Amino acid sequence: MFLIIQPKLSERMKSTDLCLSSEGTEVILATSSDEKYPPENIIDGSSETFWTTTGMFPQEFIINFHKCVKISKLTIQCYLVRSLRIEKSLSKDPVDFEECVEKDLQYTEGALQTEEFSLPEFQATYLRFIIKSAFDHFVSVHTVMAEGLVDNI
Amino acid sequence: CKCSHAGDSAVGKTALTQMFCSDGAHFQKNYTLTTGVELLVKTVSVPETSDSVELFIFDSAGKELFSEMMEKLWEQPNALCIIYDVTNEQSFSNCAKWLERLRARTLGMHLPGVLVGNKTDLIGRRAVEQKRAEEWAEIQGLQYCETSVKEMENVEVPFHILANSFHQLYREKVETFHSLV
């Protein structure tokens, strides 16, 4: 299914998940690369597939929307993440990141951590997720959702 | 895999690490840090898999290991390697102290670990019997091996033990990740 967002009508459009490879979004960097659990699994729209880190922290991944988007809510589903920092960039290239939010997550034995960040609406072309520390040697990231609108094309 | 090395001075920590890392490494990356601590990186392939484990081994003098400067470096280690000299009783009894200090930094996580008895070439001077060391290691949840860096015997063994254990932990964790959804 394709959702087509009209720029001028954006205020009236229902917001959508922008972190989907089907929307043209890409993961352009990830610091761990087990080919069986690639970072693309974060943006495939499924909680069942995941990206794994393969040892040591910090670990990070960068999401490229390939366009300017307006985000009002971020949700991450992961496991064993202790300290998470999210940064944004509005640049054409993945540089000049600024902090969005930093948080210590709760340990959730045997269940996914689902963390929602309701933020003042902000613009971004890139999002960078830094896993600073963890409750174990390894973590998994299952999905990232960014609710918002395409700002301009 | 961040690997903590500990043990008394002169037991052969540096010799063991150097011998292992310099022997046939394709991508040997050695960095001498300004702190007098050396970081050695070596990739070990895991048998019967297509995976390998990259070991980041920090080597420093025993007395420097827990200096204030090193504290930060040692947060969240992934594996422990404690080395003693089989001809030196004191270096063996100090292993308990090294283990305690290393485990204090692991935040309750399970860490693979190996106890290494070095200098087995000094046959007539052995002060710690293998059986005794093995028993202590087992109680502490450590694997055990003996090496002679001088004779180049078993120098790869402790590192392969750690790499395999770490890989096993990863596989178990991935199973857990699958079971979450």
Interface residues (C-beta under 8 A of the other chain):
Chain A: D34 Y37 S47 E48 F50 T52 T54 G55 M56 F57 Y79 G110 A111 L112 S133 A134 F135 D136 H137 F138 S140 H142
Chain B: C1 K2 D51 V53 E54 F56 E75 Q76 N78 L107 M109 F166 L169 Y170 K173 V174 T176 F177 S179 L180 V181
